[in-house]
Amino acid sequence: MILDINVLKEADGFTAEIPSLKGCESWAPTEDEVIDKVVELARFILNLNKNEKVKIDKARGNFTEKVYKLVFHKD
């Protein structure tokens, strides 16, 4: 399964969301932290265990907006 992660740079940090998962959004002071938080929330929503590997690839973006791909295998 492949999901988009949208990351926006705000004045006070970063917000991230996975639009295809309702309520899957987060805020953090750094880009790396916000990605970690939103992936952890996606794991919870999708009932993935901690041992299931996920891969995050940057797809496109600029200084204020970026899109990453969250790639994992869900049975």
MDTraj code that builds the backbone (N, CA, C; nanometers):
import mdtraj as md
import numpy as np

residues = "MET ILE LEU ASP ILE ASN VAL LEU LYS GLU ALA ASP GLY PHE THR ALA GLU ILE PRO SER LEU LYS GLY CYS GLU SER TRP ALA PRO THR GLU ASP GLU VAL ILE ASP LYS VAL VAL GLU LEU ALA ARG PHE ILE LEU ASN LEU ASN LYS ASN GLU LYS VAL LYS ILE ASP LYS ALA ARG GLY ASN PHE THR GLU LYS VAL TYR LYS LEU VAL PHE HIS LYS ASP".split()
xyz = np.array([
    [0.0845, -0.1163, 0.0000],
    [0.0000, 0.0000, 0.0000],
    [0.0897, 0.1234, 0.0000],
    [0.0474, 0.2257, -0.0704],
    [0.1223, 0.3514, -0.0772],
    [0.0279, 0.4658, -0.0422],
    [0.0679, 0.5470, 0.0553],
    [-0.0110, 0.6614, 0.0983],
    [0.0727, 0.7883, 0.0878],
    [0.0091, 0.8997, 0.0538],
    [0.0776, 1.0290, 0.0506],
    [0.0828, 1.0890, 0.1902],
    [0.1960, 1.1502, 0.2214],
    [0.2112, 1.2310, 0.3421],
    [0.2377, 1.3734, 0.2952],
    [0.1484, 1.4652, 0.3296],
    [0.1666, 1.6060, 0.2944],
    [0.2265, 1.6780, 0.4138],
    [0.3410, 1.7442, 0.3930],
    [0.4100, 1.8169, 0.4991],
    [0.4142, 1.9643, 0.4617],
    [0.3693, 2.0497, 0.5544],
    [0.3692, 2.1941, 0.5336],
    [0.4553, 2.2608, 0.6392],
    [0.5371, 2.3550, 0.5952],
    [0.6157, 2.4350, 0.6894],
    [0.5288, 2.5500, 0.7365],
    [0.5123, 2.5609, 0.8681],
    [0.4345, 2.6682, 0.9293],
    [0.5309, 2.7643, 0.9970],
    [0.4798, 2.8746, 1.0469],
    [0.5635, 2.9732, 1.1153],
    [0.6261, 2.9165, 1.2423],
    [0.5569, 2.8216, 1.3072],
    [0.6040, 2.7696, 1.4351],
    [0.6457, 2.6229, 1.4307],
    [0.6614, 2.5659, 1.3112],
    [0.7005, 2.4262, 1.3003],
    [0.6481, 2.3643, 1.1719],
    [0.6057, 2.2397, 1.1808],
    [0.5596, 2.1658, 1.0628],
    [0.4303, 2.0921, 1.0952],
    [0.3418, 2.0840, 0.9964],
    [0.2230, 1.9999, 1.0064],
    [0.2326, 1.8923, 0.8998],
    [0.1769, 1.7768, 0.9294],
    [0.1754, 1.6664, 0.8332],
    [0.0400, 1.5994, 0.8398],
    [-0.0041, 1.5507, 0.7251],
    [-0.1297, 1.4771, 0.7210],
    [-0.1218, 1.3692, 0.6152],
    [-0.2003, 1.2651, 0.6375],
    [-0.2206, 1.1617, 0.5368],
    [-0.3675, 1.1755, 0.4971],
    [-0.3942, 1.2431, 0.3844],
    [-0.5320, 1.2769, 0.3483],
    [-0.6257, 1.1566, 0.3351],
    [-0.5734, 1.0424, 0.2975],
    [-0.6592, 0.9252, 0.2786],
    [-0.6975, 0.8567, 0.4100],
    [-0.6396, 0.9007, 0.5223],
    [-0.6750, 0.8467, 0.6540],
    [-0.7363, 0.9592, 0.7370],
    [-0.8660, 0.9534, 0.7570],
    [-0.9369, 1.0588, 0.8284],
    [-0.8778, 1.0796, 0.9679],
    [-0.8451, 1.2045, 0.9989],
    [-0.7919, 1.2386, 1.1302],
    [-0.6444, 1.2124, 1.1481],
    [-0.5765, 1.1712, 1.0429],
    [-0.4336, 1.1397, 1.0535],
    [-0.3526, 1.2650, 1.0213],
    [-0.3329, 1.3464, 1.1235],
    [-0.2547, 1.4686, 1.1076],
    [-0.1816, 1.4982, 1.2373],
    [-0.0723, 1.5721, 1.2249],
    [0.0106, 1.5982, 1.3415],
    [0.0886, 1.7277, 1.3234],
    [0.1448, 1.7787, 1.4339],
    [0.2306, 1.8967, 1.4341],
    [0.3548, 1.8633, 1.5147],
    [0.4685, 1.9219, 1.4745],
    [0.5934, 1.9086, 1.5504],
    [0.6850, 2.0250, 1.5128],
    [0.7851, 2.0519, 1.5954],
    [0.8754, 2.1633, 1.5652],
    [0.9724, 2.1359, 1.4501],
    [0.9971, 2.0079, 1.4179],
    [1.0882, 1.9759, 1.3069],
    [1.0187, 1.8847, 1.2065],
    [1.0706, 1.8855, 1.0850],
    [1.0124, 1.8034, 0.9783],
    [1.0260, 1.6540, 1.0087],
    [1.1408, 1.6126, 1.0564],
    [1.1611, 1.4706, 1.0882],
    [1.0651, 1.4229, 1.1972],
    [1.0465, 1.5063, 1.2996],
    [0.9563, 1.4691, 1.4087],
    [0.8123, 1.4569, 1.3612],
    [0.7678, 1.5498, 1.2774],
    [0.6289, 1.5461, 1.2330],
    [0.6036, 1.4239, 1.1448],
    [0.7017, 1.3861, 1.0648],
    [0.6870, 1.2656, 0.9826],
    [0.6797, 1.1428, 1.0726],
    [0.7673, 1.1347, 1.1725],
    [0.7635, 1.0212, 1.2668],
    [0.6281, 1.0127, 1.3365],
    [0.5759, 1.1269, 1.3800],
    [0.4484, 1.1285, 1.4511],
    [0.3322, 1.0847, 1.3628],
    [0.3274, 1.1342, 1.2385],
    [0.2153, 1.1000, 1.1515],
    [0.2236, 0.9535, 1.1073],
    [0.3440, 0.9013, 1.0919],
    [0.3592, 0.7588, 1.0585],
    [0.3163, 0.6726, 1.1771],
    [0.3504, 0.7125, 1.2982],
    [0.3075, 0.6393, 1.4169],
    [0.1543, 0.6393, 1.4276],
    [0.0921, 0.7521, 1.3989],
    [-0.0537, 0.7595, 1.4011],
    [-0.1147, 0.6720, 1.2917],
    [-0.0552, 0.6709, 1.1741],
    [-0.1039, 0.5847, 1.0653],
    [-0.0927, 0.4378, 1.1048],
    [0.0168, 0.3999, 1.1700],
    [0.0322, 0.2620, 1.2181],
    [-0.0824, 0.2248, 1.3120],
    [-0.1184, 0.3181, 1.4003],
    [-0.2276, 0.2938, 1.4942],
    [-0.3606, 0.2794, 1.4203],
    [-0.3905, 0.3722, 1.3300],
    [-0.5173, 0.3696, 1.2564],
    [-0.5306, 0.2424, 1.1741],
    [-0.4209, 0.1987, 1.1127],
    [-0.4235, 0.0811, 1.0248],
    [-0.3935, -0.0500, 1.0971],
    [-0.3748, -0.0432, 1.2283],
    [-0.3443, -0.1621, 1.3093],
    [-0.2184, -0.2346, 1.2629],
    [-0.1161, -0.1583, 1.2293],
    [0.0137, -0.2175, 1.1945],
    [0.0936, -0.2358, 1.3227],
    [0.1635, -0.3471, 1.3340],
    [0.2474, -0.3635, 1.4518],
    [0.3823, -0.2957, 1.4286],
    [0.4558, -0.2784, 1.5363],
    [0.5841, -0.2062, 1.5303],
    [0.6882, -0.2784, 1.4457],
    [0.6727, -0.4097, 1.4264],
    [0.7715, -0.4871, 1.3514],
    [0.7538, -0.4765, 1.2004],
    [0.6372, -0.4312, 1.1560],
    [0.6146, -0.4181, 1.0119],
    [0.6924, -0.2993, 0.9592],
    [0.7721, -0.3252, 0.8564],
    [0.8573, -0.2209, 0.8006],
    [0.7772, -0.1274, 0.7122],
    [0.8121, 0.0003, 0.7213],
    [0.7564, 0.1010, 0.6319],
    [0.8725, 0.1770, 0.5690],
    [0.8492, 0.2301, 0.4522],
    [0.9503, 0.3079, 0.3833],
    [0.8894, 0.4436, 0.3507],
    [0.9681, 0.5484, 0.3684],
    [0.9220, 0.6832, 0.3386],
    [1.0129, 0.7418, 0.2326],
    [0.9539, 0.7788, 0.1180],
    [1.0287, 0.8373, 0.0068],
    [0.9759, 0.9761, -0.0231],
    [1.0662, 1.0702, -0.0440],
    [1.0246, 1.2042, -0.0839],
    [0.9844, 1.2007, -0.2307],
    [0.8644, 1.2474, -0.2598],
    [0.8133, 1.2449, -0.3968],
    [0.8379, 1.3774, -0.4678],
    [0.8032, 1.4853, -0.4014],
    [0.8195, 1.6167, -0.4630],
    [0.8029, 1.7233, -0.3550],
    [0.8359, 1.8459, -0.3905],
    [0.8130, 1.9536, -0.2960],
    [0.9062, 2.0707, -0.3146],
    [0.8825, 2.1697, -0.2318],
    [0.9667, 2.2889, -0.2275],
    [0.9918, 2.3229, -0.0807],
    [1.0289, 2.4459, -0.0531],
    [1.0662, 2.4838, 0.0833],
    [0.9484, 2.4769, 0.1800],
    [0.8283, 2.5101, 0.1355],
    [0.7144, 2.5175, 0.2275],
    [0.6195, 2.3981, 0.2202],
    [0.6180, 2.3254, 0.1083],
    [0.5278, 2.2110, 0.0931],
    [0.6041, 2.0924, 0.0346],
    [0.5854, 1.9755, 0.0959],
    [0.6502, 1.8545, 0.0458],
    [0.5513, 1.7385, 0.0501],
    [0.5693, 1.6465, -0.0414],
    [0.4883, 1.5247, -0.0426],
    [0.5833, 1.4059, -0.0349],
    [0.5555, 1.3191, 0.0604],
    [0.6302, 1.1961, 0.0773],
    [0.5370, 1.0792, 0.0483],
    [0.5938, 0.9648, 0.0154],
    [0.5182, 0.8420, -0.0041],
    [0.5491, 0.7481, 0.1119],
    [0.4453, 0.7012, 0.1782],
    [0.4572, 0.6023, 0.2834],
    [0.4254, 0.4666, 0.2193],
    [0.5254, 0.3790, 0.2165],
    [0.5110, 0.2512, 0.1477],
    [0.5200, 0.1387, 0.2506],
    [0.4212, 0.0490, 0.2471],
    [0.4224, -0.0666, 0.3351],
    [0.3348, -0.1757, 0.2769],
    [0.3478, -0.2944, 0.3320],
    [0.2670, -0.4084, 0.2862],
    [0.1664, -0.4406, 0.3952],
    [0.0399, -0.4344, 0.3625],
    [-0.0669, -0.4665, 0.4578],
    [-0.1407, -0.5900, 0.4095],
    [-0.1441, -0.6929, 0.4938],
    [-0.2142, -0.8173, 0.4574],
    [-0.3638, -0.7984, 0.4570],
])
top = md.Topology()
chain = top.add_chain()
for i, resn in enumerate(residues, 1):
    res = top.add_residue(resn, chain, resSeq=i)
    for name in ("N", "CA", "C"):
        top.add_atom(name, md.element.get_by_symbol(name[0]), res)
traj = md.Trajectory(xyz[None], top)
